[in-house]
Amino acid sequence: MAVSAPHKRTPIWQSPFRKLSKLSWPWRITLGYLTLMLFLPVSALLLKASTENPANFWRIATSPIALATYDVTFVTSLIAALINGVFGFLIAWVLVRYDFPLKRFIDAAIDLPFALPTSVAGLTLATVYSDNGWIGSLLAPLGIKVAFTRLGVAVAMLFISLPFVVRTLQPVLQQLEKDIEEAAWSLGASQWQTFWRVVLPPLMPALLTGIALGFSRAVGEYGSIVIVAANVPFKDLIASVLIIQRLEQYDYSGATVIGTVLLGISLLILLAINLLQSWGRRYEL
């Protein structure tokens, strides 16, 4: 009786490659592109930061200048995102609910921060809000200085994060039927009660998502802020500029540690955005 040859088992390290070989070409191209453009750079950053021992990593990440830049970056970004949440809501409401001259022009101008180079935006803001600028000259007699201060950082963050709130809210507002508001009015609800109990609930997930997107965009801004701010430590220095300063001083370890901290916080923001989007699906009309 012939004895069959033992079944040859595939090595464990070959199993993932065999699975990859069965993927379609769109999947292969997608994975290859994401690996080159996303996974490898992030991995390189983490590997470089891991060369520091935990004690030294903690020392750099929590140094006084680093903590000051976190305060300027994240607190100012949050304030700018919340302000844009209010005014972005009003702008989106006006663009959807009202017809007026130059509406298309204003609607297109909302996307200007997307198309305008950030360095040009910073130069424009620094010119307009300087002590001799159009707006800065009006505020200077009141003792308000905008350019080259933390307030200038906030103005730059307001400028670059506004479109996220408006563009996130507009599609939801367009789907919100006005008949629902009229039905609430016919039942005796006031305009404030209608807005608070009928209009706002389905808009809240989109509003929070827009605020979160604007916040994350403001955290990562560099080009406009580096021009409109004085970039003085413990005053208006943001984390992105601190990383560039560390690189100019050939302190690559310090730059990667600060970058890793920003990466971790950005991932948490991304997780929050995904949770908000999942929550918003429950209110789809």
Backbone torsions as a table, in degrees:
resi	resn	phi	psi	omega
1	MET	NA	126.8	-177.1
2	ALA	-74.1	136.8	178.8
3	VAL	-95.4	125.5	-178.8
4	SER	-71.5	147.0	179.9
5	ALA	-68.4	142.0	180.0
6	PRO	-61.5	143.2	-179.3
7	HIS	-67.7	129.1	-178.3
8	LYS	-83.8	117.7	-178.2
9	ARG	-82.8	142.2	178.5
10	THR	-76.3	130.6	177.3
11	PRO	-56.5	149.2	-177.0
12	ILE	-60.9	-37.4	-175.2
13	TRP	-71.2	-18.1	179.2
14	GLN	-87.7	-15.5	-176.4
15	SER	-61.5	-46.8	178.6
16	PRO	-61.9	-37.2	180.0
17	PHE	-67.9	-35.6	177.2
18	ARG	-65.7	-37.6	177.3
19	LYS	-67.1	-39.1	178.5
20	LEU	-65.2	-33.6	-179.3
21	SER	-67.5	-19.7	178.9
22	LYS	-88.5	-6.6	-179.9
23	LEU	-74.8	151.9	176.7
24	SER	-71.7	163.8	-177.5
25	TRP	-64.4	-37.7	174.4
26	PRO	-57.8	-39.0	177.9
27	TRP	-66.0	-42.1	-179.1
28	ARG	-63.3	-44.8	179.5
29	ILE	-63.3	-41.1	179.4
30	THR	-62.3	-47.6	-179.8
31	LEU	-64.7	-39.0	179.3
32	GLY	-65.3	-42.7	-179.5
33	TYR	-66.9	-44.2	179.0
34	LEU	-64.0	-35.4	178.4
35	THR	-64.5	-44.9	-177.9
36	LEU	-71.6	-41.1	-171.8
37	MET	-91.9	-21.6	-173.3
38	LEU	-124.6	-58.8	-171.1
39	PHE	-67.7	-44.5	-178.8
40	LEU	-65.2	-46.1	177.5
41	PRO	-61.0	-41.5	179.4
42	VAL	-65.8	-41.0	178.5
43	SER	-63.5	-39.9	178.6
44	ALA	-63.0	-40.0	177.6
45	LEU	-63.2	-45.2	-179.0
46	LEU	-67.2	-38.3	178.9
47	LEU	-65.9	-39.9	178.5
48	LYS	-65.5	-41.2	179.0
49	ALA	-68.0	-30.1	-178.7
50	SER	-72.0	-12.4	176.9
51	THR	-69.3	-19.7	176.1
52	GLU	-82.6	139.0	176.2
53	ASN	-70.1	155.5	-174.7
54	PRO	-53.5	-39.2	-178.4
55	ALA	-65.7	-43.5	179.4
56	ASN	-70.1	-36.7	176.3
57	PHE	-59.9	-46.3	-179.9
58	TRP	-65.4	-37.3	179.8
59	ARG	-63.6	-43.3	-179.9
60	ILE	-69.9	-44.0	-175.7
61	ALA	-67.6	-27.1	-177.3
62	THR	-114.3	21.2	176.1
63	SER	-65.0	155.4	-178.1
64	PRO	-55.1	-41.3	-178.7
65	ILE	-69.6	-35.1	177.9
66	ALA	-67.3	-44.0	178.8
67	LEU	-62.7	-36.4	177.9
68	ALA	-65.7	-40.1	178.8
69	THR	-69.4	-35.3	175.0
70	TYR	-60.7	-42.0	179.8
71	ASP	-61.8	-48.6	179.9
72	VAL	-63.3	-43.4	-175.1
73	THR	-68.4	-56.2	-170.2
74	PHE	-80.5	-40.0	179.5
75	VAL	-67.3	-45.0	178.8
76	THR	-65.2	-39.0	178.0
77	SER	-63.1	-41.0	179.8
78	LEU	-65.7	-43.2	178.6
79	ILE	-63.0	-43.6	179.0
80	ALA	-63.3	-40.5	-179.7
81	ALA	-66.2	-39.2	179.2
82	LEU	-68.4	-40.2	176.9
83	ILE	-62.7	-43.9	177.8
84	ASN	-67.2	-25.9	175.1
85	GLY	-62.0	-38.8	179.1
86	VAL	-73.7	-55.0	-175.3
87	PHE	-74.2	-31.1	174.8
88	GLY	-64.8	-36.7	175.8
89	PHE	-62.6	-45.3	180.0
90	LEU	-62.9	-42.3	-178.9
91	ILE	-65.3	-44.7	178.9
92	ALA	-62.5	-39.3	179.2
93	TRP	-63.2	-45.2	-179.6
94	VAL	-65.5	-41.9	-178.3
95	LEU	-66.9	-30.4	-178.5
96	VAL	-88.3	-39.7	-169.8
97	ARG	-94.1	-15.8	-173.5
98	TYR	-125.0	149.5	172.3
99	ASP	-111.3	131.5	-177.5
100	PHE	-155.7	162.9	179.3
101	PRO	-60.4	144.7	177.7
102	LEU	63.7	25.0	-179.4
103	LYS	-63.2	-43.8	-179.1
104	ARG	-65.5	-35.8	179.1
105	PHE	-65.4	-44.5	179.7
106	ILE	-66.7	-39.4	178.8
107	ASP	-61.7	-41.8	178.6
108	ALA	-69.4	-32.4	-178.7
109	ALA	-68.0	-20.0	178.3
110	ILE	-60.9	-32.2	-177.9
111	ASP	-84.7	5.1	-178.2
112	LEU	-57.8	-42.3	177.8
113	PRO	-60.9	-23.0	176.8
114	PHE	-72.0	-39.5	-174.2
115	ALA	-89.8	-27.5	-175.4
116	LEU	-78.0	129.6	174.6
117	PRO	-57.0	138.5	-174.6
118	THR	-64.1	-31.0	177.9
119	SER	-66.6	-37.2	176.9
120	VAL	-66.9	-40.1	177.3
121	ALA	-61.4	-43.3	178.7
122	GLY	-64.2	-41.0	178.6
123	LEU	-64.1	-40.9	179.2
124	THR	-64.8	-46.5	-179.5
125	LEU	-64.3	-40.4	178.6
126	ALA	-64.3	-34.8	179.0
127	THR	-72.1	-43.5	-176.2
128	VAL	-71.8	-37.8	-174.4
129	TYR	-100.2	7.3	174.5
130	SER	-71.2	170.0	-177.6
131	ASP	-61.6	-24.6	178.4
132	ASN	-102.5	4.2	-178.1
133	GLY	-80.4	176.3	-177.0
134	TRP	-61.5	-45.8	-178.3
135	ILE	-91.4	-39.2	-178.9
136	GLY	-62.1	-34.8	178.9
137	SER	-67.5	-26.5	177.0
138	LEU	-78.9	-29.9	-178.4
139	LEU	-87.1	-24.2	-177.0
140	ALA	-58.6	-44.3	178.2
141	PRO	-61.3	-21.6	178.7
142	LEU	-87.4	0.6	-179.5
143	GLY	80.9	17.4	-178.9
144	ILE	-103.9	118.0	178.4
145	LYS	-111.4	125.7	-175.3
146	VAL	-104.6	-60.6	-177.5
147	ALA	-63.2	140.9	177.3
148	PHE	64.9	31.6	173.6
149	THR	-137.4	177.1	176.5
150	ARG	-65.6	-30.0	176.1
151	LEU	-63.0	-36.7	175.5
152	GLY	-64.7	-35.6	175.1
153	VAL	-61.4	-42.6	179.2
154	ALA	-64.5	-39.9	178.9
155	VAL	-63.0	-42.9	178.3
156	ALA	-63.3	-40.2	178.4
157	MET	-67.3	-36.8	175.2
158	LEU	-61.3	-41.9	-177.0
159	PHE	-64.0	-46.7	-172.7
160	ILE	-83.5	-15.4	-177.1
161	SER	-103.2	-9.2	-178.2
162	LEU	-58.9	-44.7	-176.1
163	PRO	-59.7	-27.4	-177.2
164	PHE	-64.7	-40.4	179.9
165	VAL	-70.1	-45.7	-176.8
166	VAL	-63.7	-48.9	-176.4
167	ARG	-71.2	-23.5	176.3
168	THR	-77.4	-34.1	-176.9
169	LEU	-83.0	-32.3	-172.9
170	GLN	-55.8	-49.8	-179.3
171	PRO	-61.5	-35.7	179.6
172	VAL	-69.6	-40.2	177.6
173	LEU	-64.3	-37.0	179.4
174	GLN	-66.7	-30.6	178.5
175	GLN	-83.3	-15.5	-179.0
176	LEU	-78.1	112.5	-176.5
177	GLU	-75.0	137.8	-179.6
178	LYS	-73.3	-17.0	179.1
179	ASP	-61.6	-29.3	179.3
180	ILE	-64.9	-40.8	178.5
181	GLU	-67.1	-42.0	180.0
182	GLU	-63.9	-35.6	177.2
183	ALA	-65.6	-39.1	178.1
184	ALA	-65.7	-40.2	178.1
185	TRP	-63.5	-39.9	-178.9
186	SER	-67.0	-22.6	178.6
187	LEU	-89.2	4.2	174.6
188	GLY	99.1	5.8	179.7
189	ALA	-75.8	142.4	175.6
190	SER	-77.1	171.2	179.2
191	GLN	-63.2	-39.0	178.8
192	TRP	-66.8	-43.4	177.8
193	GLN	-63.3	-38.5	178.2
194	THR	-64.3	-42.8	-180.0
195	PHE	-66.6	-45.1	-173.1
196	TRP	-72.3	-36.9	-172.9
197	ARG	-104.0	-19.8	-175.8
198	VAL	-113.2	-46.4	-174.0
199	VAL	-83.2	-47.0	-171.7
200	LEU	-67.6	-41.3	-177.1
201	PRO	-53.7	-49.6	178.9
202	PRO	-69.5	-19.6	179.2
203	LEU	-88.4	-19.0	-174.1
204	MET	-60.4	-44.0	178.0
205	PRO	-60.0	-42.1	178.7
206	ALA	-67.0	-37.9	178.7
207	LEU	-64.0	-45.8	179.0
208	LEU	-64.8	-37.0	177.2
209	THR	-64.8	-43.0	177.8
210	GLY	-63.3	-40.2	177.3
211	ILE	-63.9	-42.6	179.8
212	ALA	-65.0	-40.4	178.1
213	LEU	-65.7	-42.8	177.3
214	GLY	-63.6	-37.8	177.9
215	PHE	-63.6	-46.4	180.0
216	SER	-65.0	-35.5	177.6
217	ARG	-67.6	-40.1	179.7
218	ALA	-67.4	-35.2	179.5
219	VAL	-62.3	-39.0	-176.9
220	GLY	-90.8	4.8	-177.7
221	GLU	-71.3	142.1	178.6
222	TYR	-135.9	-53.0	-168.7
223	GLY	-56.9	-45.3	-177.7
224	SER	-78.5	-35.4	-175.8
225	ILE	-72.0	-35.8	-177.6
226	VAL	-64.3	-20.6	179.2
227	ILE	-93.2	-41.4	-174.4
228	VAL	-83.0	-13.7	-179.5
229	ALA	-103.6	160.7	177.1
230	ALA	-81.7	-16.5	178.0
231	ASN	58.7	41.4	179.1
232	VAL	-98.1	127.0	178.3
233	PRO	-56.8	145.1	179.3
234	PHE	65.7	12.9	178.3
235	LYS	-127.6	-68.6	-179.0
236	ASP	-141.0	22.5	179.7
237	LEU	-79.7	127.1	179.3
238	ILE	-99.5	167.0	-174.4
239	ALA	-65.0	-38.5	-179.2
240	SER	-62.5	-41.1	178.4
241	VAL	-69.7	-35.3	177.2
242	LEU	-62.1	-38.4	177.8
243	ILE	-62.5	-44.0	178.7
244	ILE	-63.5	-40.5	178.4
245	GLN	-63.3	-39.2	177.8
246	ARG	-65.3	-39.1	178.5
247	LEU	-66.4	-39.1	177.8
248	GLU	-65.4	-24.4	177.3
249	GLN	-93.4	8.8	-179.4
250	TYR	60.7	26.1	175.5
251	ASP	-94.6	73.9	-174.6
252	TYR	-68.2	-35.4	178.7
253	SER	-64.2	-45.8	178.6
254	GLY	-61.9	-39.8	179.3
255	ALA	-64.9	-42.3	-179.0
256	THR	-69.6	-32.4	177.6
257	VAL	-65.9	-47.6	178.0
258	ILE	-62.3	-40.7	178.1
259	GLY	-63.8	-36.5	178.4
260	THR	-66.6	-39.6	176.8
261	VAL	-61.5	-44.5	177.6
262	LEU	-63.6	-38.3	178.4
263	LEU	-62.3	-44.7	179.6
264	GLY	-62.0	-42.6	179.1
265	ILE	-67.6	-37.5	178.1
266	SER	-63.5	-38.0	177.6
267	LEU	-65.2	-37.9	176.5
268	LEU	-64.8	-38.7	177.5
269	ILE	-64.3	-42.0	178.0
270	LEU	-61.4	-41.1	176.9
271	LEU	-62.2	-41.3	178.6
272	ALA	-64.1	-39.0	178.9
273	ILE	-63.9	-43.2	179.2
274	ASN	-63.9	-38.8	177.5
275	LEU	-65.4	-38.9	177.8
276	LEU	-65.0	-39.9	179.0
277	GLN	-66.4	-38.5	176.9
278	SER	-65.6	-38.8	177.2
279	TRP	-66.1	-36.3	-178.3
280	GLY	-67.3	-24.0	179.9
281	ARG	-65.6	-22.5	179.1
282	ARG	-71.6	-17.4	-176.3
283	TYR	-109.9	12.3	179.4
284	GLU	-65.0	136.7	-177.0
285	LEU	-88.4	NA	NA
